[in-house]
Amino acid sequence: MVKHNHIIIRANVINPPQDIRFVKKWIKKLTKAIGMKMLGQPIAHYVNTKGNKGLTCLAILNTSHIALHTWDESYPALLQLDVYSCSALDKKIVFEYLEQFKPKEINYVTIDREKSIRINSPS
């Protein structure tokens, strides 16, 4: 049965990803860990514009997606992650993968989009 689960994360991190090859591999591993199938290769770019420096990476999954954005000029850096899955989504796996960026603070919401849109705030 198709699910429609979505998690949106905002995190302040000590060790933001800055290497394009690394973040593409990271997204591939996360995709596999959450049981999804990637359609093509992830796309990543580093923006080097003062005031907006950071990495953006997007992966298109089978009827789903993962988008990662970082802004690394501040300390701690800002990381935003958006994971939409058409299967059961274990958010614990997503948080485990975020650990390598050394989060200081994580805020998130989950959205159940199966029959309508229901936002679930963390307890």
C-alpha positions as CSV (number, residue, x, y, z in Angstrom):
1,M,0.0,0.0,0.0
2,V,1.3,3.4,-0.9
3,K,2.0,5.8,2.0
4,H,2.6,9.5,1.8
5,N,4.9,10.5,4.6
6,H,6.9,13.7,4.7
7,I,9.4,15.0,7.3
8,I,10.7,18.6,7.2
9,I,13.8,19.3,9.4
10,R,15.5,22.5,10.4
11,A,18.8,21.9,12.2
12,N,21.7,23.9,13.5
13,V,24.8,21.8,12.8
14,I,28.5,22.0,13.7
15,N,29.8,20.0,10.8
16,P,27.7,21.0,7.7
17,P,28.4,19.1,4.4
18,Q,30.4,21.2,2.0
19,D,31.7,18.6,-0.5
20,I,29.5,17.8,-3.5
21,R,30.7,14.3,-3.9
22,F,30.2,13.5,-0.2
23,V,26.7,14.9,-0.1
24,K,25.6,12.9,-3.2
25,K,26.9,9.7,-1.5
26,W,25.2,10.6,1.7
27,I,21.8,11.1,0.0
28,K,22.3,7.8,-1.9
29,K,23.0,6.0,1.4
30,L,20.0,7.7,3.1
31,T,17.7,6.7,0.2
32,K,18.8,3.1,0.5
33,A,18.4,3.1,4.3
34,I,14.8,4.3,4.2
35,G,14.0,1.7,1.6
36,M,13.4,4.0,-1.4
37,K,14.6,3.8,-5.0
38,M,16.5,6.6,-6.6
39,L,15.6,7.6,-10.2
40,G,18.9,8.8,-11.7
41,Q,21.7,10.5,-9.8
42,P,21.4,13.2,-7.2
43,I,22.1,16.8,-8.3
44,A,24.2,19.0,-6.1
45,H,25.7,22.5,-6.3
46,Y,27.7,24.7,-3.9
47,V,26.5,28.3,-3.9
48,N,29.4,30.6,-3.3
49,T,27.5,33.9,-3.0
50,K,28.3,35.9,0.1
51,G,25.4,35.8,2.5
52,N,24.0,32.7,0.9
53,K,27.0,30.2,0.9
54,G,26.1,26.6,1.2
55,L,25.2,23.3,-0.5
56,T,22.0,22.2,-2.1
57,C,21.4,18.6,-3.2
58,L,18.3,17.1,-4.7
59,A,17.4,13.5,-5.3
60,I,14.4,12.3,-7.2
61,L,13.1,9.1,-5.8
62,N,10.4,6.8,-7.1
63,T,7.3,9.1,-6.6
64,S,9.3,10.8,-3.8
65,H,12.2,13.2,-3.1
66,I,14.9,14.3,-0.8
67,A,16.1,17.9,-0.7
68,L,19.0,19.1,1.4
69,H,20.1,22.8,1.8
70,T,22.8,24.2,4.0
71,W,24.0,27.7,4.8
72,D,27.5,27.4,6.2
73,E,28.6,31.0,6.8
74,S,27.1,31.1,10.3
75,Y,28.1,29.0,13.3
76,P,26.4,26.7,13.9
77,A,25.5,26.3,10.3
78,L,21.9,25.9,9.2
79,L,20.8,22.7,7.5
80,Q,17.3,22.1,6.1
81,L,16.2,18.6,5.0
82,D,13.0,17.6,3.3
83,V,12.2,13.9,2.9
84,Y,9.1,12.8,1.2
85,S,8.4,9.1,1.0
86,C,5.7,7.0,-0.7
87,S,6.4,4.2,1.8
88,A,6.6,3.9,5.6
89,L,9.2,6.5,6.7
90,D,11.2,5.7,9.8
91,K,12.3,9.2,11.0
92,K,14.8,7.6,13.4
93,I,16.9,6.5,10.4
94,V,16.8,10.1,9.0
95,F,17.9,11.5,12.4
96,E,20.7,8.8,12.6
97,Y,22.0,10.0,9.3
98,L,21.9,13.6,10.5
99,E,24.2,12.8,13.4
100,Q,27.4,13.0,11.3
101,F,26.7,16.7,10.9
102,K,26.8,17.1,14.7
103,P,23.4,18.8,15.2
104,K,23.2,21.2,18.1
105,E,19.4,21.6,17.7
106,I,16.8,19.9,15.5
107,N,13.3,21.1,14.9
108,Y,11.0,19.1,12.7
109,V,7.4,18.3,11.6
110,T,6.0,15.2,10.0
111,I,3.2,15.4,7.5
112,D,0.8,12.6,6.7
113,R,-0.5,13.3,3.2
114,E,-2.2,9.9,2.6
115,K,-5.8,11.0,2.6
116,S,-5.5,14.7,3.5
117,I,-2.7,16.8,5.0
118,R,-2.2,16.3,8.7
119,I,0.8,17.9,10.3
120,N,2.2,16.1,13.3
121,S,4.4,18.1,15.7
122,P,6.9,16.2,17.8
123,S,5.8,15.2,21.2
